[in-house]
Amino acid sequence: MVDEEHERPQGAAGVHVWLVGGTPDHPGGLESYCDRALLALESYGQGLTVNQLAANTAYMSLRDAWYMGRAFMALARARRRIDLVWVQVSNLPDLMYLLVAKLLGLPTLVTPHFGANSRMQTVAWRRFLCRTLLGIADRIGLLFDDQDREISLPNGAVLSTVSTFLPGSALVDPPAGASVEKRRLRLIHAGRFSADKGSFQMLEVCACLRERGIAFNAQLIGRSDEATMKRMREMIAASDLESEVEMVDWLSEADMQQALRDADVLVHLSAIDSFPLIVLEALACGTLPIIRNMAGAKHMVTKLGGHVVANARAVADACEWISSLDKESLREQQAQARIRTRATYGWPTVVSALSATFEQTLK
């Protein structure tokens, strides 16, 4: 159901957009994207009225289907005052929102939040269904310019690049005197913990660094199901990493930004993220990411800073690169990454391009 607090008209004669996507009970990159997009559009989207509708499709079971039913009814009730539905798609149930919007006769913009290694692409019937349903959208808004080369899209689809949104706090400098000298290398990993997200490989990197005698501290920020959490705790104990590795629950945006500013390297060896927001957040805070060779993440790192490892040697290459870091050159790389990222992903710049995409979709 729509959160009425998000109804903040900015122009009676403007465009009314409904942003659909995310599962608030399971915060992650997609949920952050939706929340920041709303704030950025409200702040800089002249003439736009924006509503946010949670999709509630993460970890969805059949008994949760009533959430979607309520959301569909909300769309139907509001259809006469909706100009455009902007659907964020990370799984098959998300595509049902696209279908319902089209059945209601509403113009649609769809943004895929998945990459080549997602089950949306690796499983043939899912890929076919995804491609077919994406074909009914009026326009597909890509997260980065080359995303159409990574995933299967319908022939003749109308494409634009909508980019992404960094947290506002990542786009401003921290208070003077907030930084401290770092004696130990500080690593960070954040997200929904899982094998596909590279959480276990993060711990393998930590074990490798410990064996090499590299002094470091590591923070893993996030949550997962109990089986995954249990396995991670067992790995930490088995590798005798209790004194180096800390696991904490998901942080507030302000605390997350502080954690990134305090870190040196983000270890994000995910095999499924198409365009991971946490990588951009790290770069904006001056933390260098180390990633697998994934199209979206590689697009960021090649342009802004960090390191790409070979997929087949992810842990070994990550350990080797981290071990080779020189403190002086690391600080210089971090400063340059921070400058480039903030210049590219400032909210006014991203919103201006996105507003143009909305207008093109409605023509």
C-alpha positions in Angstrom: 0.0 0.0 0.0 1.2 3.5 -0.7 2.8 5.4 2.1 0.8 8.7 2.1 3.8 10.6 3.6 5.5 10.3 0.2 2.7 12.3 -1.6 4.4 15.7 -1.9 3.2 17.5 -5.0 5.7 19.8 -6.5 3.7 21.2 -9.3 0.0 21.0 -10.0 0.6 20.8 -13.7 3.6 18.6 -13.5 4.2 14.9 -14.1 3.0 12.4 -11.5 5.3 9.4 -11.2 4.9 6.2 -9.2 8.2 4.6 -8.3 7.6 0.9 -7.7 10.1 -1.5 -6.1 12.0 -2.7 -3.1 11.1 -4.6 0.1 11.5 -2.4 3.2 11.7 -5.4 5.6 14.8 -6.6 3.7 17.0 -3.5 3.2 19.6 -3.8 0.5 20.9 -2.0 -2.6 17.5 -1.9 -4.4 15.8 -0.5 -1.3 18.5 2.2 -1.0 18.1 3.0 -4.7 14.4 3.5 -4.4 14.6 5.7 -1.2 17.4 7.9 -2.7 15.6 8.2 -6.0 12.5 9.5 -4.2 14.5 12.0 -2.2 16.5 13.2 -5.2 13.5 13.6 -7.4 11.6 15.5 -4.7 14.6 17.8 -4.1 15.5 18.5 -7.8 12.7 17.2 -10.0 10.9 20.4 -10.9 7.3 19.9 -11.7 7.4 16.2 -10.6 5.1 14.6 -8.0 6.6 11.3 -6.8 5.0 8.4 -4.9 6.8 5.3 -3.7 5.1 1.9 -3.7 7.0 -1.0 -2.1 6.9 -4.2 -4.2 7.6 -6.5 -1.3 9.0 -9.3 -3.5 12.3 -10.2 -1.9 12.3 -13.7 -0.4 8.6 -13.9 -1.4 6.5 -17.0 -0.8 3.0 -17.8 -1.9 1.6 -16.8 1.5 3.0 -13.3 0.9 1.1 -12.8 -2.3 -1.5 -10.6 -0.5 1.1 -7.9 -0.4 1.1 -7.7 -4.1 -2.6 -7.8 -4.3 -2.8 -4.7 -2.0 -0.2 -2.9 -4.1 -2.1 -3.8 -7.4 -5.3 -2.3 -5.9 -3.4 0.8 -4.9 -2.3 1.3 -8.5 -5.8 0.7 -9.8 -7.3 3.2 -7.4 -4.8 5.9 -8.2 -4.6 5.3 -12.0 -6.4 8.5 -13.0 -3.7 10.6 -11.3 -0.7 8.6 -12.5 1.2 9.8 -15.5 4.0 7.2 -15.4 4.9 4.0 -13.5 8.6 3.5 -13.0 9.1 -0.2 -12.1 12.4 -1.5 -10.5 12.9 -5.2 -11.5 15.2 -7.5 -9.6 13.1 -10.7 -9.8 10.2 -12.2 -11.7 7.4 -11.1 -9.3 8.6 -7.5 -9.9 7.5 -7.9 -13.5 3.9 -8.4 -12.4 3.8 -4.7 -11.5 4.8 -3.9 -15.1 2.0 -6.2 -16.4 -0.6 -4.7 -14.1 0.4 -1.1 -15.0 0.1 -1.9 -18.7 -3.3 -3.6 -18.1 -4.4 -0.4 -16.4 -3.3 1.6 -19.5 -0.4 3.4 -17.7 2.8 4.4 -19.4 5.8 2.4 -18.0 9.5 2.9 -17.6 11.3 -0.3 -16.3 14.8 -0.4 -14.8 16.5 -3.9 -14.6 18.5 -4.4 -11.4 20.1 -7.7 -12.4 23.1 -8.9 -14.3 24.2 -11.8 -16.5 24.7 -14.2 -13.6 21.3 -13.6 -12.1 18.8 -16.5 -12.4 16.7 -14.1 -14.4 19.3 -14.7 -17.1 20.9 -18.1 -16.4 17.7 -20.1 -16.3 16.2 -20.4 -19.8 12.6 -20.1 -19.0 13.1 -17.2 -16.6 15.2 -15.4 -19.2 12.4 -16.0 -21.8 9.7 -14.7 -19.5 11.7 -11.7 -18.4 12.6 -10.8 -22.0 8.9 -11.2 -23.0 7.5 -9.1 -20.2 10.1 -6.4 -20.6 9.0 -6.1 -24.2 5.7 -4.6 -23.1 7.3 -1.6 -21.3 7.3 1.7 -23.1 10.9 2.3 -22.3 13.7 0.5 -20.4 15.9 2.6 -18.2 19.4 1.1 -17.9 21.6 1.6 -14.8 24.7 2.0 -17.0 25.4 2.5 -20.7 26.5 -1.1 -21.5 23.9 -3.0 -19.5 22.1 -4.0 -22.7 25.2 -6.0 -23.6 25.1 -7.9 -20.4 21.5 -9.0 -20.2 18.9 -10.2 -22.7 16.5 -7.5 -23.7 13.7 -7.6 -26.3 14.5 -6.7 -29.8 13.6 -3.1 -30.7 13.3 -2.0 -27.0 13.5 1.7 -26.5 16.5 2.3 -24.2 17.8 5.2 -22.0 20.3 5.3 -19.2 18.9 6.4 -15.9 22.1 6.0 -13.8 21.9 5.7 -10.0 21.7 7.7 -6.8 24.3 8.0 -4.1 23.2 8.9 -0.5 23.3 12.6 0.0 25.7 12.3 2.8 28.2 10.6 0.5 28.3 13.7 -1.7 29.5 16.1 1.0 32.8 16.3 2.9 32.8 15.0 6.5 33.2 17.6 9.3 36.7 19.0 9.6 38.9 16.9 11.8 36.7 13.9 11.5 39.3 11.7 9.8 41.9 9.8 11.9 45.1 8.2 10.9 44.6 4.5 10.2 47.3 2.2 11.6 45.8 -1.0 10.4 44.3 -1.7 7.0 40.6 -1.6 7.3 38.4 -3.8 5.1 34.6 -3.7 4.8 31.9 -5.8 3.2 28.2 -4.8 3.3 24.9 -6.2 1.9 22.6 -9.2 2.2 25.1 -11.9 3.2 25.2 -14.9 0.8 27.5 -17.0 -1.2 26.4 -15.2 -4.4 27.1 -11.8 -2.8 30.7 -12.9 -2.0 30.3 -12.9 1.8 32.1 -16.2 2.3 34.8 -15.1 -0.1 35.3 -12.0 2.0 36.1 -14.3 5.0 38.4 -16.3 2.8 40.3 -13.1 1.9 40.6 -12.3 5.6 42.0 -15.7 6.3 44.5 -15.4 3.5 45.7 -12.0 4.8 46.1 -13.3 8.3 48.2 -16.2 6.9 50.4 -13.6 5.2 50.8 -11.6 8.4 49.0 -8.5 7.1 47.7 -6.4 9.9 44.0 -5.6 9.3 40.6 -5.2 10.7 37.4 -6.2 8.8 33.8 -5.3 9.3 30.9 -7.2 7.7 27.7 -5.2 7.8 24.4 -6.8 6.9 22.1 -9.7 7.6 20.9 -13.0 6.2 19.0 -16.2 7.1 20.1 -18.0 10.2 21.8 -20.9 8.2 24.0 -18.4 6.4 24.8 -16.5 9.6 25.7 -19.7 11.4 28.0 -20.8 8.6 29.8 -17.4 8.6 30.3 -17.5 12.3 31.8 -21.0 12.0 34.2 -19.8 9.3 35.4 -17.0 11.5 36.0 -19.3 14.3 37.7 -22.0 12.2 40.1 -19.4 10.7 40.8 -17.9 14.2 39.6 -14.5 12.9 37.6 -13.3 16.0 40.1 -10.6 16.8 40.2 -9.2 13.2 36.6 -9.6 12.0 33.5 -8.0 13.3 29.9 -8.7 12.1 27.2 -6.1 12.7 23.6 -5.7 11.6 22.6 -3.3 8.9 23.4 0.3 9.8 21.6 3.6 9.3 22.6 5.6 6.3 24.7 8.0 8.4 26.4 5.2 10.2 27.0 3.3 7.0 28.7 6.3 5.4 30.9 6.7 8.5 31.9 3.1 8.3 32.8 3.5 4.6 34.8 6.7 5.3 36.7 4.8 8.1 37.5 1.9 5.7 40.3 1.6 3.2 39.0 -1.2 0.9 35.5 -2.5 0.1 35.7 -6.3 -0.6 32.7 -6.9 -2.9 33.2 -10.2 -4.7 29.6 -10.6 -5.7 28.8 -12.8 -8.7 25.2 -11.5 -9.2 25.1 -7.7 -8.7 24.6 -5.9 -12.0 25.4 -2.4 -10.7 26.1 -2.5 -7.0 25.3 0.7 -5.2 27.6 -0.1 -2.3 30.6 0.1 -4.7 29.7 3.6 -5.7 29.0 4.6 -2.1 32.5 3.4 -1.2 34.1 5.3 -4.0 32.3 8.5 -3.1 33.6 8.1 0.5 37.2 7.4 -0.8 37.2 3.7 -0.1 38.6 1.6 -3.0 36.5 -1.4 -4.0 37.8 -4.7 -5.1 35.3 -6.6 -7.3 34.8 -9.6 -9.6 34.8 -9.1 -13.4 31.1 -8.1 -13.6 30.0 -5.7 -16.3 28.3 -3.1 -14.1 30.8 -3.1 -11.3 33.7 -3.1 -13.8 32.1 0.0 -15.5 32.4 1.8 -12.1 35.9 0.7 -11.2 37.4 1.3 -14.6 36.0 4.8 -14.7 36.4 5.8 -11.0 39.0 3.7 -9.2 39.5 0.3 -7.5 40.6 -3.1 -8.7 39.0 -5.9 -10.7 40.0 -9.6 -10.0 39.7 -12.6 -12.3 36.6 -14.5 -11.5 38.4 -17.9 -11.4 41.0 -16.5 -8.9 38.8 -14.0 -7.0 40.1 -14.7 -3.5 43.8 -15.2 -4.4 43.8 -12.1 -6.6 42.1 -10.0 -4.0 44.5 -11.1 -1.3 47.5 -10.4 -3.6 46.2 -6.9 -4.5 45.4 -5.9 -0.9 48.8 -7.2 0.3 50.6 -5.0 -2.2 48.9 -1.8 -1.3 51.2 1.1 -0.4 49.9 3.5 2.1 50.9 6.7 0.3 49.6 5.6 -3.1 46.4 4.2 -1.5 45.6 7.6 0.0 46.1 9.3 -3.4 43.9 6.8 -5.2 41.2 7.2 -2.6 41.2 11.0 -3.0 41.0 10.8 -6.8 38.2 8.2 -6.6 36.2 10.4 -4.3 36.5 13.5 -6.6 35.5 11.6 -9.8 32.5 9.8 -8.2 31.0 12.9 -6.7 31.4 14.8 -10.0 29.6 12.0 -11.9 26.8 11.1 -9.6 25.7 14.4 -8.1 21.9 14.4 -7.6 21.1 17.5 -9.8 23.0 15.9 -12.7 21.3 12.5 -12.3 17.8 13.9 -11.8 18.1 16.2 -14.9 18.8 13.2 -17.1 16.1 11.1 -15.5 13.5 13.9 -15.9 14.4 14.0 -19.6 13.8 10.2 -19.7 10.4 10.6 -18.1 9.4 13.2 -20.7 10.6 11.0 -23.6 8.7 8.0 -22.2 5.5 10.1 -22.2 5.8 11.4 -25.7 
